[in-house]
């Protein structure tokens, strides 16, 4: 089995729970905080996911985008004139951040695939079939992000060891909001996946699916066999179930890193606070919140 070098980044959702912002601006372009050299900067979530894939060794990318996603393509088009302007005006820190990002983009092969109508995560993954070919590949929803550790890189490390399809999970308090993974522990952080249940009424498991996967090329055949869910979409978790029933062994890695998503204003607020905690430190964040008269809590 060759080493994995292809990544599929899913950014075709409409983000209806973030209207009116998401009417023209993709939710994947919402910013989170990052600390660099004792300073704090803002970075779009989709850029952060791309950079984690890149740092994990991925060099070939397929972005699956939808209506109104031209702004993402523009963001991933290097603008060296703007970098030069920043340098001339003394904004060297910002210039260096953009330079680092643009160099990663230029060292990567990037293709764009349009999903004109959102038909679920399974269909979005299927749109990358021509790009993937017969290779294993990593895929991720780009409105989710791990902070504090490069979980895509860790997932690849386990893939190299186990040579099986993988997914990343995070232990949560209320599993009813997520698709949850049912499995048996085989190592400290590794589970043998027995099934995935979407938003269970009862807590069958506390391991939430985080929409970060390593798929075999056979996932496309499984998607072709997948029937639409009650909401009329092809769910990639149903396709995973088909592969498991046909004899494919999936493993789940339980991540300890903070996991954020930006699907609603509440989760975006939490994402901002958690990312600011990582960028500034918990004490500084508590100090800022205290100055604003807000209880710091534990984001």
C-alpha positions in Angstrom: 0.0 0.0 0.0 1.6 3.3 -1.1 2.0 6.3 1.3 -1.0 8.6 1.4 -0.5 11.9 -0.4 -4.0 13.1 -1.4 -6.4 15.2 0.7 -10.1 16.1 0.0 -11.4 19.2 1.8 -15.2 19.5 1.9 -16.6 23.1 1.7 -19.8 22.8 -0.2 -22.4 23.3 2.6 -24.7 26.3 2.5 -24.3 27.2 6.2 -27.9 28.1 6.5 -27.7 28.3 10.3 -25.3 31.2 9.9 -27.5 33.3 7.5 -27.3 36.2 6.7 -23.5 36.0 7.1 -23.3 32.8 5.1 -25.5 34.0 2.3 -22.4 35.3 0.4 -19.5 34.5 2.6 -18.7 30.7 3.1 -18.8 29.7 6.8 -15.5 27.9 6.2 -14.0 31.4 5.9 -15.0 32.4 9.4 -11.9 33.2 11.4 -10.4 31.7 14.6 -7.4 32.9 16.6 -3.8 31.7 16.3 -0.8 32.6 18.3 2.5 33.2 16.5 5.7 34.6 18.1 3.8 35.9 21.1 1.3 37.7 18.9 -2.3 36.8 18.0 -3.7 36.7 14.5 -6.9 35.6 12.7 -7.0 32.8 10.2 -9.9 31.3 8.3 -10.8 27.8 9.5 -10.4 26.3 6.0 -6.8 27.6 5.8 -6.0 26.1 9.2 -7.3 22.7 8.1 -5.3 23.0 4.8 -2.1 23.8 6.7 -2.6 20.9 9.1 -3.0 18.6 6.1 0.1 20.1 4.5 2.2 19.8 7.7 1.1 16.1 7.9 2.6 15.5 4.4 -0.3 15.9 2.1 0.6 17.7 -1.2 -2.3 17.0 -3.5 -5.6 18.6 -2.7 -9.1 18.6 -4.0 -11.4 21.3 -2.7 -15.1 20.4 -3.1 -17.0 23.7 -3.1 -20.5 24.8 -3.8 -22.4 27.9 -4.8 -20.8 31.2 -3.9 -17.5 29.6 -3.0 -15.3 31.7 -5.3 -14.0 33.6 -2.3 -12.3 30.4 -1.1 -10.6 30.0 -4.5 -9.5 33.7 -4.3 -8.1 33.1 -0.8 -6.0 30.2 -2.1 -4.7 32.2 -5.0 -1.3 33.8 -3.9 -1.3 37.6 -4.1 2.4 38.5 -4.0 1.7 42.2 -4.7 -0.2 42.4 -1.5 2.7 40.7 0.4 5.0 43.3 -1.1 2.7 46.1 0.0 2.6 44.8 3.5 6.4 44.7 3.6 6.7 48.2 2.2 4.4 49.6 4.8 6.2 48.0 7.7 3.7 45.2 8.4 6.3 42.5 8.2 4.7 40.1 10.6 1.5 40.0 8.5 3.6 39.7 5.3 5.5 36.7 6.7 2.3 34.9 7.7 0.9 35.3 4.1 4.2 34.4 2.6 4.3 31.2 4.6 0.7 30.3 3.5 1.3 31.2 -0.1 4.5 29.1 -0.2 2.5 26.1 1.0 -0.1 26.7 -1.7 2.4 27.0 -4.4 4.2 23.8 -3.3 0.8 21.9 -3.5 -1.2 20.6 -6.4 -4.8 22.0 -6.0 -7.9 21.2 -8.0 -11.4 22.5 -7.5 -14.6 20.5 -7.9 -18.0 22.1 -7.8 -21.0 20.5 -6.0 -23.8 22.6 -7.4 -26.5 21.3 -5.1 -25.7 20.1 -1.5 -26.7 16.5 -1.4 -24.9 15.4 1.8 -21.3 14.5 2.8 -21.4 11.2 0.9 -22.1 13.0 -2.3 -19.5 15.7 -1.6 -16.8 13.0 -1.1 -18.0 11.3 -4.3 -17.4 14.5 -6.3 -13.6 13.9 -5.7 -13.7 10.4 -7.3 -11.8 11.6 -10.4 -9.1 13.2 -8.4 -8.6 10.3 -6.0 -8.6 7.4 -8.5 -7.4 4.2 -6.9 -5.6 5.8 -4.0 -6.3 6.0 -0.3 -7.0 9.6 0.8 -7.7 11.8 3.7 -10.9 13.8 3.8 -12.2 16.5 6.2 -15.1 18.9 6.6 -13.5 22.3 6.8 -15.9 23.8 9.3 -14.2 21.6 11.9 -10.8 21.9 13.4 -8.6 20.4 16.1 -6.4 22.8 18.2 -3.4 22.0 20.2 -2.2 19.0 18.2 -2.1 18.2 14.5 -4.6 15.3 14.5 -4.4 14.7 10.7 -0.8 14.0 11.2 -1.5 11.7 14.1 -4.2 9.9 12.1 -1.7 9.3 9.3 0.8 7.9 11.8 -1.8 5.3 12.9 -2.7 4.6 9.3 0.9 3.8 8.5 0.9 1.3 11.4 -2.5 -0.2 11.0 -2.9 0.0 7.2 -6.6 0.3 7.5 -9.2 3.1 7.0 -9.3 5.5 9.9 -11.5 8.2 11.5 -10.9 10.7 14.3 -13.3 10.8 17.2 -13.7 13.1 20.3 -15.3 12.1 23.6 -18.3 14.4 24.2 -20.7 14.9 27.1 -23.9 14.9 25.0 -23.7 12.4 22.1 -27.2 13.1 20.9 -25.9 16.1 18.9 -23.5 14.0 16.8 -22.9 10.9 14.9 -21.3 8.6 17.4 -18.9 5.7 16.9 -19.5 2.3 18.5 -16.4 0.1 18.9 -14.1 -1.8 21.1 -10.8 -0.4 22.5 -7.7 -2.1 21.1 -5.1 0.4 22.3 -4.9 3.4 24.6 -6.5 5.7 21.9 -7.6 3.3 19.2 -10.9 1.6 18.8 -12.0 -1.1 16.3 -15.1 0.5 14.7 -18.3 -1.7 14.8 -20.7 1.0 13.6 -21.8 4.6 13.5 -25.1 5.9 14.7 -26.3 9.4 13.8 -27.6 11.5 16.7 -28.8 8.6 18.9 -31.6 9.3 21.3 -29.9 7.2 24.0 -26.1 7.5 24.6 -24.9 4.4 22.8 -21.4 5.9 22.8 -19.7 9.1 23.8 -17.2 9.1 20.9 -18.4 11.7 18.4 -17.4 11.5 14.7 -15.4 14.6 13.9 -15.6 14.4 10.1 -11.9 13.6 9.6 -11.3 10.4 7.7 -8.8 8.2 5.9 -10.8 6.4 3.2 -10.0 3.6 0.8 -11.0 4.1 -2.8 -13.8 1.6 -2.3 -15.7 4.3 -0.4 -16.9 5.5 -3.8 -18.5 2.1 -4.6 -20.1 2.2 -1.2 -21.5 5.7 -1.8 -23.0 4.5 -5.0 -24.9 1.9 -2.9 -26.0 4.4 -0.3 -29.6 5.4 -0.2 -30.7 8.9 0.8 -31.3 9.6 4.5 -34.7 10.9 5.7 -33.5 14.4 4.9 -32.8 13.4 1.4 -29.0 13.4 1.6 -26.3 10.8 1.1 -24.5 10.4 4.4 -20.9 9.3 4.3 -21.4 7.5 7.6 -24.0 5.2 5.9 -21.4 4.5 3.3 -18.9 3.6 6.0 -21.4 1.2 7.4 -21.7 -0.5 4.0 -17.9 -1.0 3.9 -17.8 -2.4 7.4 -20.6 -4.9 6.6 -18.6 -5.9 3.5 -15.6 -6.7 5.6 -13.6 -3.5 5.7 -12.0 -2.8 9.1 -12.2 0.8 10.2 -10.3 2.1 13.2 -11.0 5.2 15.3 -8.4 7.4 16.9 -9.7 9.2 20.1 -8.1 12.7 20.0 -7.3 14.5 23.2 -6.9 17.9 21.4 -9.6 20.5 21.6 -12.2 20.1 18.8 -14.2 23.0 17.5 -16.8 23.5 14.8 -18.5 26.6 13.4 -21.9 25.3 12.3 -24.0 27.7 14.5 -23.4 31.0 16.2 -23.1 29.2 19.5 -20.4 26.8 18.3 -18.6 29.6 16.5 -18.5 31.6 19.8 -17.0 28.6 21.5 -14.5 28.2 18.7 -13.4 31.8 19.1 -13.0 31.4 22.8 -11.2 28.0 22.6 -8.8 29.3 19.9 -8.1 32.5 21.8 -7.3 30.3 24.9 -4.7 28.5 22.7 -3.4 31.7 21.2 -3.2 33.8 24.5 -3.2 31.2 27.3 -6.0 30.5 29.7 -4.9 33.1 32.2 -4.8 36.0 29.7 -8.2 34.9 28.3 -9.7 34.9 31.8 -8.3 38.4 32.4 -9.9 39.7 29.3 -13.2 38.1 30.0 -13.1 39.5 33.6 -12.4 43.0 32.3 -15.5 42.6 30.1 -17.6 41.4 33.1 -18.0 38.0 31.7 -17.4 34.8 33.7 -14.4 33.0 32.1 -15.7 29.5 32.5 -13.8 26.7 30.8 -14.1 27.0 27.1 
